[in-house]
């Protein structure tokens, strides 16, 4: 339900049924999502995360 902003689109509490690219974040080679967070690996080796940070 995007309560923690895990969709990365600047909204909270919204539902999405189709994927969309996160604005300003390109060259992703791997991505994973948990219950309330998302983590992406870029081709330059940097890791980006968004959503809940309640457990780390």
PDBQT receptor file of N, H, CA, C and O in Angstrom, charges set to zero:
ATOM      1  N   UNK A   1       0.808  -1.202   0.000  1.00  0.00    +0.000 N 
ATOM      2  CA  UNK A   1       0.000   0.000   0.000  1.00  0.00    +0.000 C 
ATOM      3  C   UNK A   1       0.851   1.265   0.000  1.00  0.00    +0.000 C 
ATOM      4  O   UNK A   1       0.309   2.366   0.098  1.00  0.00    +0.000 OA
ATOM      5  N   UNK A   2       2.168   1.132  -0.107  1.00  0.00    +0.000 N 
ATOM      6  H   UNK A   2       2.608   0.238  -0.187  1.00  0.00    +0.000 HD
ATOM      7  CA  UNK A   2       3.083   2.266  -0.232  1.00  0.00    +0.000 C 
ATOM      8  C   UNK A   2       3.070   3.178   0.996  1.00  0.00    +0.000 C 
ATOM      9  O   UNK A   2       3.375   4.365   0.882  1.00  0.00    +0.000 OA
ATOM     10  N   UNK A   3       2.730   2.651   2.145  1.00  0.00    +0.000 N 
ATOM     11  H   UNK A   3       2.482   1.687   2.238  1.00  0.00    +0.000 HD
ATOM     12  CA  UNK A   3       2.684   3.441   3.367  1.00  0.00    +0.000 C 
ATOM     13  C   UNK A   3       4.015   4.108   3.682  1.00  0.00    +0.000 C 
ATOM     14  O   UNK A   3       4.042   5.218   4.214  1.00  0.00    +0.000 OA
ATOM     15  N   UNK A   4       5.111   3.445   3.360  1.00  0.00    +0.000 N 
ATOM     16  H   UNK A   4       5.088   2.544   2.928  1.00  0.00    +0.000 HD
ATOM     17  CA  UNK A   4       6.436   3.959   3.695  1.00  0.00    +0.000 C 
ATOM     18  C   UNK A   4       7.171   4.553   2.502  1.00  0.00    +0.000 C 
ATOM     19  O   UNK A   4       8.375   4.795   2.586  1.00  0.00    +0.000 OA
ATOM     20  N   UNK A   5       6.483   4.793   1.404  1.00  0.00    +0.000 N 
ATOM     21  H   UNK A   5       5.504   4.597   1.337  1.00  0.00    +0.000 HD
ATOM     22  CA  UNK A   5       7.123   5.380   0.230  1.00  0.00    +0.000 C 
ATOM     23  C   UNK A   5       7.983   4.403  -0.551  1.00  0.00    +0.000 C 
ATOM     24  O   UNK A   5       8.859   4.816  -1.311  1.00  0.00    +0.000 OA
ATOM     25  N   UNK A   6       7.742   3.108  -0.370  1.00  0.00    +0.000 N 
ATOM     26  H   UNK A   6       7.031   2.772   0.247  1.00  0.00    +0.000 HD
ATOM     27  CA  UNK A   6       8.585   2.105  -1.008  1.00  0.00    +0.000 C 
ATOM     28  C   UNK A   6       8.460   2.058  -2.527  1.00  0.00    +0.000 C 
ATOM     29  O   UNK A   6       9.279   1.412  -3.180  1.00  0.00    +0.000 OA
ATOM     30  N   UNK A   7       7.476   2.713  -3.104  1.00  0.00    +0.000 N 
ATOM     31  H   UNK A   7       6.811   3.238  -2.573  1.00  0.00    +0.000 HD
ATOM     32  CA  UNK A   7       7.384   2.767  -4.568  1.00  0.00    +0.000 C 
ATOM     33  C   UNK A   7       8.345   3.778  -5.171  1.00  0.00    +0.000 C 
ATOM     34  O   UNK A   7       8.654   3.704  -6.360  1.00  0.00    +0.000 OA
ATOM     35  N   UNK A   8       8.816   4.713  -4.372  1.00  0.00    +0.000 N 
ATOM     36  H   UNK A   8       8.564   4.773  -3.406  1.00  0.00    +0.000 HD
ATOM     37  CA  UNK A   8       9.812   5.666  -4.846  1.00  0.00    +0.000 C 
ATOM     38  C   UNK A   8       9.291   6.747  -5.768  1.00  0.00    +0.000 C 
ATOM     39  O   UNK A   8      10.071   7.401  -6.460  1.00  0.00    +0.000 OA
ATOM     40  N   UNK A   9       7.976   6.944  -5.787  1.00  0.00    +0.000 N 
ATOM     41  H   UNK A   9       7.342   6.412  -5.225  1.00  0.00    +0.000 HD
ATOM     42  CA  UNK A   9       7.407   7.958  -6.682  1.00  0.00    +0.000 C 
ATOM     43  C   UNK A   9       7.002   9.239  -5.963  1.00  0.00    +0.000 C 
ATOM     44  O   UNK A   9       6.315  10.085  -6.537  1.00  0.00    +0.000 OA
ATOM     45  N   UNK A  10       7.427   9.386  -4.706  1.00  0.00    +0.000 N 
ATOM     46  H   UNK A  10       7.985   8.699  -4.241  1.00  0.00    +0.000 HD
ATOM     47  CA  UNK A  10       7.127  10.598  -3.956  1.00  0.00    +0.000 C 
ATOM     48  C   UNK A  10       5.777  10.601  -3.268  1.00  0.00    +0.000 C 
ATOM     49  O   UNK A  10       5.400  11.595  -2.648  1.00  0.00    +0.000 OA
ATOM     50  N   UNK A  11       5.043   9.500  -3.369  1.00  0.00    +0.000 N 
ATOM     51  H   UNK A  11       5.350   8.692  -3.872  1.00  0.00    +0.000 HD
ATOM     52  CA  UNK A  11       3.735   9.423  -2.730  1.00  0.00    +0.000 C 
ATOM     53  C   UNK A  11       3.773   8.411  -1.595  1.00  0.00    +0.000 C 
ATOM     54  O   UNK A  11       4.710   7.621  -1.472  1.00  0.00    +0.000 OA
ATOM     55  N   UNK A  12       2.735   8.453  -0.770  1.00  0.00    +0.000 N 
ATOM     56  H   UNK A  12       1.974   9.094  -0.870  1.00  0.00    +0.000 HD
ATOM     57  CA  UNK A  12       2.544   7.462   0.292  1.00  0.00    +0.000 C 
ATOM     58  C   UNK A  12       1.082   7.052   0.296  1.00  0.00    +0.000 C 
ATOM     59  O   UNK A  12       0.196   7.865   0.037  1.00  0.00    +0.000 OA
ATOM     60  N   UNK A  13       0.842   5.792   0.590  1.00  0.00    +0.000 N 
ATOM     61  H   UNK A  13       1.562   5.130   0.800  1.00  0.00    +0.000 HD
ATOM     62  CA  UNK A  13      -0.529   5.309   0.702  1.00  0.00    +0.000 C 
ATOM     63  C   UNK A  13      -1.230   5.101  -0.625  1.00  0.00    +0.000 C 
ATOM     64  O   UNK A  13      -2.452   4.955  -0.655  1.00  0.00    +0.000 OA
ATOM     65  N   UNK A  14      -0.491   5.082  -1.720  1.00  0.00    +0.000 N 
ATOM     66  H   UNK A  14       0.502   5.201  -1.696  1.00  0.00    +0.000 HD
ATOM     67  CA  UNK A  14      -1.090   4.866  -3.033  1.00  0.00    +0.000 C 
ATOM     68  C   UNK A  14      -0.820   3.445  -3.507  1.00  0.00    +0.000 C 
ATOM     69  O   UNK A  14       0.208   2.858  -3.169  1.00  0.00    +0.000 OA
ATOM     70  N   UNK A  15      -1.734   2.900  -4.281  1.00  0.00    +0.000 N 
ATOM     71  H   UNK A  15      -2.569   3.377  -4.555  1.00  0.00    +0.000 HD
ATOM     72  CA  UNK A  15      -1.575   1.571  -4.850  1.00  0.00    +0.000 C 
ATOM     73  C   UNK A  15      -1.192   1.696  -6.312  1.00  0.00    +0.000 C 
ATOM     74  O   UNK A  15      -1.681   2.584  -7.010  1.00  0.00    +0.000 OA
ATOM     75  N   UNK A  16      -0.322   0.812  -6.781  1.00  0.00    +0.000 N 
ATOM     76  H   UNK A  16       0.075   0.090  -6.214  1.00  0.00    +0.000 HD
ATOM     77  CA  UNK A  16       0.059   0.777  -8.192  1.00  0.00    +0.000 C 
ATOM     78  C   UNK A  16       0.012  -0.676  -8.651  1.00  0.00    +0.000 C 
ATOM     79  O   UNK A  16       0.493  -1.567  -7.951  1.00  0.00    +0.000 OA
ATOM     80  N   UNK A  17      -0.561  -0.913  -9.815  1.00  0.00    +0.000 N 
ATOM     81  H   UNK A  17      -0.952  -0.189 -10.384  1.00  0.00    +0.000 HD
ATOM     82  CA  UNK A  17      -0.593  -2.274 -10.346  1.00  0.00    +0.000 C 
ATOM     83  C   UNK A  17       0.314  -2.440 -11.553  1.00  0.00    +0.000 C 
ATOM     84  O   UNK A  17       0.520  -3.558 -12.025  1.00  0.00    +0.000 OA
ATOM     85  N   UNK A  18       0.860  -1.335 -12.060  1.00  0.00    +0.000 N 
ATOM     86  H   UNK A  18       0.693  -0.426 -11.677  1.00  0.00    +0.000 HD
ATOM     87  CA  UNK A  18       1.801  -1.411 -13.172  1.00  0.00    +0.000 C 
ATOM     88  C   UNK A  18       3.108  -0.743 -12.762  1.00  0.00    +0.000 C 
ATOM     89  O   UNK A  18       3.090   0.285 -12.086  1.00  0.00    +0.000 OA
ATOM     90  N   UNK A  19       4.240  -1.316 -13.163  1.00  0.00    +0.000 N 
ATOM     91  H   UNK A  19       4.254  -2.152 -13.712  1.00  0.00    +0.000 HD
ATOM     92  CA  UNK A  19       5.525  -0.724 -12.789  1.00  0.00    +0.000 C 
ATOM     93  C   UNK A  19       5.805   0.570 -13.538  1.00  0.00    +0.000 C 
ATOM     94  O   UNK A  19       5.405   0.731 -14.691  1.00  0.00    +0.000 OA
ATOM     95  N   UNK A  20       6.494   1.488 -12.876  1.00  0.00    +0.000 N 
ATOM     96  H   UNK A  20       6.819   1.357 -11.939  1.00  0.00    +0.000 HD
ATOM     97  CA  UNK A  20       6.945   2.731 -13.499  1.00  0.00    +0.000 C 
ATOM     98  C   UNK A  20       8.380   2.983 -13.063  1.00  0.00    +0.000 C 
ATOM     99  O   UNK A  20       8.789   2.551 -11.985  1.00  0.00    +0.000 OA
ATOM    100  N   UNK A  21       9.142   3.677 -13.891  1.00  0.00    +0.000 N 
ATOM    101  H   UNK A  21       8.810   4.028 -14.766  1.00  0.00    +0.000 HD
ATOM    102  CA  UNK A  21      10.527   3.987 -13.552  1.00  0.00    +0.000 C 
ATOM    103  C   UNK A  21      10.576   5.058 -12.473  1.00  0.00    +0.000 C 
ATOM    104  O   UNK A  21       9.808   6.019 -12.506  1.00  0.00    +0.000 OA
ATOM    105  N   UNK A  22      11.479   4.888 -11.521  1.00  0.00    +0.000 N 
ATOM    106  H   UNK A  22      12.103   4.107 -11.494  1.00  0.00    +0.000 HD
ATOM    107  CA  UNK A  22      11.692   5.888 -10.485  1.00  0.00    +0.000 C 
ATOM    108  C   UNK A  22      12.414   7.067 -11.126  1.00  0.00    +0.000 C 
ATOM    109  O   UNK A  22      13.479   6.898 -11.719  1.00  0.00    +0.000 OA
ATOM    110  N   UNK A  23      11.848   8.238 -11.010  1.00  0.00    +0.000 N 
ATOM    111  H   UNK A  23      10.983   8.375 -10.528  1.00  0.00    +0.000 HD
ATOM    112  CA  UNK A  23      12.408   9.431 -11.623  1.00  0.00    +0.000 C 
ATOM    113  C   UNK A  23      13.815   9.707 -11.102  1.00  0.00    +0.000 C 
ATOM    114  O   UNK A  23      14.055   9.681  -9.895  1.00  0.00    +0.000 OA
ATOM    115  N   UNK A  24      14.738   9.972 -12.019  1.00  0.00    +0.000 N 
ATOM    116  H   UNK A  24      14.543   9.994 -12.999  1.00  0.00    +0.000 HD
ATOM    117  CA  UNK A  24      16.099  10.313 -11.645  1.00  0.00    +0.000 C 
ATOM    118  C   UNK A  24      16.984   9.128 -11.309  1.00  0.00    +0.000 C 
ATOM    119  O   UNK A  24      18.124   9.315 -10.884  1.00  0.00    +0.000 OA
ATOM    120  N   UNK A  25      16.488   7.920 -11.486  1.00  0.00    +0.000 N 
ATOM    121  H   UNK A  25      15.562   7.768 -11.831  1.00  0.00    +0.000 HD
ATOM    122  CA  UNK A  25      17.262   6.727 -11.148  1.00  0.00    +0.000 C 
ATOM    123  C   UNK A  25      17.299   5.802 -12.358  1.00  0.00    +0.000 C 
ATOM    124  O   UNK A  25      16.314   5.136 -12.674  1.00  0.00    +0.000 OA
ATOM    125  N   UNK A  26      18.450   5.770 -13.032  1.00  0.00    +0.000 N 
ATOM    126  H   UNK A  26      19.251   6.312 -12.776  1.00  0.00    +0.000 HD
ATOM    127  CA  UNK A  26      18.586   4.926 -14.214  1.00  0.00    +0.000 C 
ATOM    128  C   UNK A  26      19.756   3.976 -14.074  1.00  0.00    +0.000 C 
ATOM    129  O   UNK A  26      20.429   3.949 -13.043  1.00  0.00    +0.000 OA
ATOM    130  N   UNK A  27      19.994   3.204 -15.106  1.00  0.00    +0.000 N 
ATOM    131  H   UNK A  27      19.448   3.225 -15.943  1.00  0.00    +0.000 HD
ATOM    132  CA  UNK A  27      21.107   2.247 -15.169  1.00  0.00    +0.000 C 
ATOM    133  C   UNK A  27      21.060   1.216 -14.046  1.00  0.00    +0.000 C 
ATOM    134  O   UNK A  27      22.093   0.860 -13.481  1.00  0.00    +0.000 OA
ATOM    135  N   UNK A  28      19.867   0.741 -13.728  1.00  0.00    +0.000 N 
ATOM    136  H   UNK A  28      19.027   1.030 -14.187  1.00  0.00    +0.000 HD
ATOM    137  CA  UNK A  28      19.676  -0.267 -12.688  1.00  0.00    +0.000 C 
ATOM    138  C   UNK A  28      19.955  -1.650 -13.278  1.00  0.00    +0.000 C 
ATOM    139  O   UNK A  28      19.443  -1.994 -14.343  1.00  0.00    +0.000 OA
ATOM    140  N   UNK A  29      20.776  -2.442 -12.571  1.00  0.00    +0.000 N 
ATOM    141  H   UNK A  29      21.192  -2.162 -11.706  1.00  0.00    +0.000 HD
ATOM    142  CA  UNK A  29      21.061  -3.795 -13.048  1.00  0.00    +0.000 C 
ATOM    143  C   UNK A  29      20.395  -4.864 -12.185  1.00  0.00    +0.000 C 
ATOM    144  O   UNK A  29      20.284  -6.017 -12.603  1.00  0.00    +0.000 OA
ATOM    145  N   UNK A  30      19.950  -4.489 -10.984  1.00  0.00    +0.000 N 
ATOM    146  H   UNK A  30      20.041  -3.552 -10.645  1.00  0.00    +0.000 HD
ATOM    147  CA  UNK A  30      19.235  -5.420 -10.114  1.00  0.00    +0.000 C 
ATOM    148  C   UNK A  30      18.359  -4.617  -9.167  1.00  0.00    +0.000 C 
ATOM    149  O   UNK A  30      18.701  -3.506  -8.763  1.00  0.00    +0.000 OA
ATOM    150  N   UNK A  31      17.217  -5.209  -8.823  1.00  0.00    +0.000 N 
ATOM    151  H   UNK A  31      16.939  -6.111  -9.151  1.00  0.00    +0.000 HD
ATOM    152  CA  UNK A  31      16.306  -4.538  -7.893  1.00  0.00    +0.000 C 
ATOM    153  C   UNK A  31      15.572  -5.598  -7.089  1.00  0.00    +0.000 C 
ATOM    154  O   UNK A  31      15.276  -6.683  -7.590  1.00  0.00    +0.000 OA
ATOM    155  N   UNK A  32      15.285  -5.270  -5.846  1.00  0.00    +0.000 N 
ATOM    156  H   UNK A  32      15.526  -4.389  -5.439  1.00  0.00    +0.000 HD
ATOM    157  CA  UNK A  32      14.519  -6.169  -4.999  1.00  0.00    +0.000 C 
ATOM    158  C   UNK A  32      13.630  -5.329  -4.087  1.00  0.00    +0.000 C 
ATOM    159  O   UNK A  32      13.929  -4.168  -3.807  1.00  0.00    +0.000 OA
ATOM    160  N   UNK A  33      12.557  -5.920  -3.636  1.00  0.00    +0.000 N 
ATOM    161  H   UNK A  33      12.314  -6.863  -3.862  1.00  0.00    +0.000 HD
ATOM    162  CA  UNK A  33      11.625  -5.200  -2.770  1.00  0.00    +0.000 C 
ATOM    163  C   UNK A  33      11.198  -6.090  -1.622  1.00  0.00    +0.000 C 
ATOM    164  O   UNK A  33      11.000  -7.294  -1.785  1.00  0.00    +0.000 OA
ATOM    165  N   UNK A  34      11.061  -5.481  -0.468  1.00  0.00    +0.000 N 
ATOM    166  H   UNK A  34      11.222  -4.503  -0.336  1.00  0.00    +0.000 HD
ATOM    167  CA  UNK A  34      10.537  -6.162   0.699  1.00  0.00    +0.000 C 
ATOM    168  C   UNK A  34       9.150  -5.623   1.008  1.00  0.00    +0.000 C 
ATOM    169  O   UNK A  34       8.540  -4.948   0.180  1.00  0.00    +0.000 OA
ATOM    170  N   UNK A  35       8.662  -5.920   2.188  1.00  0.00    +0.000 N 
ATOM    171  H   UNK A  35       9.158  -6.469   2.860  1.00  0.00    +0.000 HD
ATOM    172  CA  UNK A  35       7.320  -5.491   2.575  1.00  0.00    +0.000 C 
ATOM    173  C   UNK A  35       7.172  -3.974   2.553  1.00  0.00    +0.000 C 
ATOM    174  O   UNK A  35       6.134  -3.462   2.132  1.00  0.00    +0.000 OA
ATOM    175  N   UNK A  36       8.202  -3.245   3.004  1.00  0.00    +0.000 N 
ATOM    176  H   UNK A  36       9.044  -3.661   3.346  1.00  0.00    +0.000 HD
ATOM    177  CA  UNK A  36       8.065  -1.790   3.084  1.00  0.00    +0.000 C 
ATOM    178  C   UNK A  36       9.323  -1.047   2.637  1.00  0.00    +0.000 C 
ATOM    179  O   UNK A  36       9.570   0.077   3.075  1.00  0.00    +0.000 OA
ATOM    180  N   UNK A  37      10.118  -1.672   1.765  1.00  0.00    +0.000 N 
ATOM    181  H   UNK A  37       9.918  -2.584   1.409  1.00  0.00    +0.000 HD
ATOM    182  CA  UNK A  37      11.321  -1.012   1.256  1.00  0.00    +0.000 C 
ATOM    183  C   UNK A  37      11.673  -1.561  -0.125  1.00  0.00    +0.000 C 
ATOM    184  O   UNK A  37      11.187  -2.615  -0.534  1.00  0.00    +0.000 OA
ATOM    185  N   UNK A  38      12.521  -0.830  -0.825  1.00  0.00    +0.000 N 
ATOM    186  H   UNK A  38      12.916   0.027  -0.493  1.00  0.00    +0.000 HD
ATOM    187  CA  UNK A  38      13.028  -1.251  -2.125  1.00  0.00    +0.000 C 
ATOM    188  C   UNK A  38      14.513  -0.931  -2.177  1.00  0.00    +0.000 C 
ATOM    189  O   UNK A  38      14.950   0.094  -1.652  1.00  0.00    +0.000 OA
ATOM    190  N   UNK A  39      15.295  -1.808  -2.810  1.00  0.00    +0.000 N 
ATOM    191  H   UNK A  39      14.941  -2.640  -3.236  1.00  0.00    +0.000 HD
ATOM    192  CA  UNK A  39      16.736  -1.620  -2.940  1.00  0.00    +0.000 C 
ATOM    193  C   UNK A  39      17.119  -1.878  -4.389  1.00  0.00    +0.000 C 
ATOM    194  O   UNK A  39      16.690  -2.868  -4.983  1.00  0.00    +0.000 OA
ATOM    195  N   UNK A  40      17.933  -0.981  -4.963  1.00  0.00    +0.000 N 
ATOM    196  H   UNK A  40      18.282  -0.177  -4.481  1.00  0.00    +0.000 HD
ATOM    197  CA  UNK A  40      18.364  -1.116  -6.353  1.00  0.00    +0.000 C 
ATOM    198  C   UNK A  40      19.878  -1.021  -6.440  1.00  0.00    +0.000 C 
ATOM    199  O   UNK A  40      20.505  -0.258  -5.705  1.00  0.00    +0.000 OA
ATOM    200  N   UNK A  41      20.465  -1.806  -7.347  1.00  0.00    +0.000 N 
ATOM    201  H   UNK A  41      19.956  -2.426  -7.944  1.00  0.00    +0.000 HD
ATOM    202  CA  UNK A  41      21.896  -1.775  -7.620  1.00  0.00    +0.000 C 
ATOM    203  C   UNK A  41      22.102  -1.161  -8.993  1.00  0.00    +0.000 C 
ATOM    204  O   UNK A  41      21.551  -1.639  -9.985  1.00  0.00    +0.000 OA
ATOM    205  N   UNK A  42      22.904  -0.093  -9.049  1.00  0.00    +0.000 N 
ATOM    206  H   UNK A  42      23.352   0.295  -8.244  1.00  0.00    +0.000 HD
ATOM    207  CA  UNK A  42      23.194   0.568 -10.320  1.00  0.00    +0.000 C 
ATOM    208  C   UNK A  42      24.430  -0.051 -10.960  1.00  0.00    +0.000 C 
ATOM    209  O   UNK A  42      25.211  -0.731 -10.294  1.00  0.00    +0.000 OA
ATOM    210  N   UNK A  43      24.600   0.188 -12.250  1.00  0.00    +0.000 N 
ATOM    211  H   UNK A  43      23.966   0.741 -12.791  1.00  0.00    +0.000 HD
ATOM    212  CA  UNK A  43      25.733  -0.390 -12.970  1.00  0.00    +0.000 C 
ATOM    213  C   UNK A  43      27.082   0.173 -12.534  1.00  0.00    +0.000 C 
ATOM    214  O   UNK A  43      28.121  -0.386 -12.887  1.00  0.00    +0.000 OA
ATOM    215  N   UNK A  44      27.090   1.266 -11.774  1.00  0.00    +0.000 N 
ATOM    216  H   UNK A  44      26.246   1.720 -11.487  1.00  0.00    +0.000 HD
ATOM    217  CA  UNK A  44      28.353   1.809 -11.261  1.00  0.00    +0.000 C 
ATOM    218  C   UNK A  44      28.704   1.251  -9.881  1.00  0.00    +0.000 C 
ATOM    219  O   UNK A  44      29.690   1.671  -9.274  1.00  0.00    +0.000 OA
ATOM    220  N   UNK A  45      27.901   0.307  -9.384  1.00  0.00    +0.000 N 
ATOM    221  H   UNK A  45      27.100  -0.034  -9.877  1.00  0.00    +0.000 HD
ATOM    222  CA  UNK A  45      28.163  -0.340  -8.106  1.00  0.00    +0.000 C 
ATOM    223  C   UNK A  45      27.500   0.309  -6.910  1.00  0.00    +0.000 C 
ATOM    224  O   UNK A  45      27.575  -0.232  -5.807  1.00  0.00    +0.000 OA
ATOM    225  N   UNK A  46      26.845   1.463  -7.092  1.00  0.00    +0.000 N 
ATOM    226  H   UNK A  46      26.784   1.903  -7.988  1.00  0.00    +0.000 HD
ATOM    227  CA  UNK A  46      26.172   2.106  -5.965  1.00  0.00    +0.000 C 
ATOM    228  C   UNK A  46      24.839   1.422  -5.696  1.00  0.00    +0.000 C 
ATOM    229  O   UNK A  46      24.197   0.892  -6.603  1.00  0.00    +0.000 OA
ATOM    230  N   UNK A  47      24.445   1.446  -4.443  1.00  0.00    +0.000 N 
ATOM    231  H   UNK A  47      24.966   1.876  -3.707  1.00  0.00    +0.000 HD
ATOM    232  CA  UNK A  47      23.192   0.847  -4.008  1.00  0.00    +0.000 C 
ATOM    233  C   UNK A  47      22.282   1.958  -3.514  1.00  0.00    +0.000 C 
ATOM    234  O   UNK A  47      22.700   2.810  -2.730  1.00  0.00    +0.000 OA
ATOM    235  N   UNK A  48      21.051   1.949  -3.969  1.00  0.00    +0.000 N 
ATOM    236  H   UNK A  48      20.712   1.257  -4.606  1.00  0.00    +0.000 HD
ATOM    237  CA  UNK A  48      20.057   2.950  -3.585  1.00  0.00    +0.000 C 
ATOM    238  C   UNK A  48      18.907   2.226  -2.889  1.00  0.00    +0.000 C 
ATOM    239  O   UNK A  48      18.484   1.154  -3.322  1.00  0.00    +0.000 OA
ATOM    240  N   UNK A  49      18.408   2.821  -1.812  1.00  0.00    +0.000 N 
ATOM    241  H   UNK A  49      18.752   3.691  -1.460  1.00  0.00    +0.000 HD
ATOM    242  CA  UNK A  49      17.307   2.220  -1.072  1.00  0.00    +0.000 C 
ATOM    243  C   UNK A  49      16.304   3.292  -0.685  1.00  0.00    +0.000 C 
ATOM    244  O   UNK A  49      16.672   4.447  -0.468  1.00  0.00    +0.000 OA
ATOM    245  N   UNK A  50      15.037   2.908  -0.599  1.00  0.00    +0.000 N 
ATOM    246  H   UNK A  50      14.739   1.970  -0.775  1.00  0.00    +0.000 HD
ATOM    247  CA  UNK A  50      13.999   3.840  -0.182  1.00  0.00    +0.000 C 
ATOM    248  C   UNK A  50      12.864   3.056   0.444  1.00  0.00    +0.000 C 
ATOM    249  O   UNK A  50      12.755   1.843   0.267  1.00  0.00    +0.000 OA
ATOM    250  N   UNK A  51      12.020   3.767   1.180  1.00  0.00    +0.000 N 
ATOM    251  H   UNK A  51      12.109   4.753   1.323  1.00  0.00    +0.000 HD
ATOM    252  CA  UNK A  51      10.933   3.153   1.926  1.00  0.00    +0.000 C 
ATOM    253  C   UNK A  51      11.235   3.215   3.410  1.00  0.00    +0.000 C 
ATOM    254  O   UNK A  51      11.870   4.159   3.881  1.00  0.00    +0.000 OA
ATOM    255  N   UNK A  52      10.783   2.218   4.143  1.00  0.00    +0.000 N 
ATOM    256  H   UNK A  52      10.267   1.451   3.760  1.00  0.00    +0.000 HD
ATOM    257  CA  UNK A  52      10.967   2.190   5.592  1.00  0.00    +0.000 C 
ATOM    258  C   UNK A  52      12.417   1.906   5.958  1.00  0.00    +0.000 C 
ATOM    259  O   UNK A  52      13.081   1.082   5.328  1.00  0.00    +0.000 OA
ATOM    260  N   UNK A  53      12.890   2.591   6.971  1.00  0.00    +0.000 N 
ATOM    261  H   UNK A  53      12.351   3.260   7.483  1.00  0.00    +0.000 HD
ATOM    262  CA  UNK A  53      14.223   2.352   7.507  1.00  0.00    +0.000 C 
ATOM    263  C   UNK A  53      14.118   1.992   8.988  1.00  0.00    +0.000 C 
ATOM    264  O   UNK A  53      15.018   2.297   9.771  1.00  0.00    +0.000 OA
ATOM    265  N   UNK A  54      13.022   1.346   9.365  1.00  0.00    +0.000 N 
ATOM    266  H   UNK A  54      12.291   1.098   8.729  1.00  0.00    +0.000 HD
ATOM    267  CA  UNK A  54      12.773   1.076  10.779  1.00  0.00    +0.000 C 
ATOM    268  C   UNK A  54      13.663  -0.025  11.355  1.00  0.00    +0.000 C 
ATOM    269  O   UNK A  54      13.829  -0.102  12.572  1.00  0.00    +0.000 OA
ATOM    270  N   UNK A  55      14.229  -0.864  10.516  1.00  0.00    +0.000 N 
ATOM    271  H   UNK A  55      14.094  -0.801   9.527  1.00  0.00    +0.000 HD
ATOM    272  CA  UNK A  55      15.052  -1.971  11.014  1.00  0.00    +0.000 C 
ATOM    273  C   UNK A  55      16.470  -1.928  10.476  1.00  0.00    +0.000 C 
ATOM    274  O   UNK A  55      17.101  -2.977  10.352  1.00  0.00    +0.000 OA
ATOM    275  N   UNK A  56      16.979  -0.785  10.162  1.00  0.00    +0.000 N 
ATOM    276  H   UNK A  56      16.466   0.068  10.264  1.00  0.00    +0.000 HD
ATOM    277  CA  UNK A  56      18.358  -0.714   9.721  1.00  0.00    +0.000 C 
ATOM    278  C   UNK A  56      18.554   0.317   8.700  1.00  0.00    +0.000 C 
ATOM    279  O   UNK A  56      19.672   0.505   8.220  1.00  0.00    +0.000 OA
TER     280      UNK A  56
